[in-house]
Amino acid sequence: MEIKKEIVASDEIKGGSSDTIKFNPEDVQDEDYQSLEYYCEYHPDTMRGKISITQ
């Protein structure tokens, strides 16, 4: 799996809370992204996900 550049990062999120992350679609427009993967810095094996990009 090829690692792409970091597009966005959040501040630390306290346990039991949530956060909203926004990114500019133009940041991925010139790249060949089919999905964006995300993960928790402290729990990367269990707290992760994938956002599929469609046009």
Rosetta blueprint (number, residue, H / E / L):
1 M L
2 E L
3 I L
4 K L
5 K L
6 E L
7 I L
8 V L
9 A L
10 S L
11 D L
12 E L
13 I L
14 K L
15 G L
16 G L
17 S L
18 S L
19 D L
20 T L
21 I L
22 K L
23 F L
24 N L
25 P L
26 E H
27 D H
28 V H
29 Q H
30 D L
31 E L
32 D L
33 Y L
34 Q L
35 S E
36 L E
37 E E
38 Y E
39 Y E
40 C L
41 E L
42 Y L
43 H L
44 P L
45 D L
46 T L
47 M L
48 R E
49 G E
50 K E
51 I E
52 S E
53 I L
54 T L
55 Q L
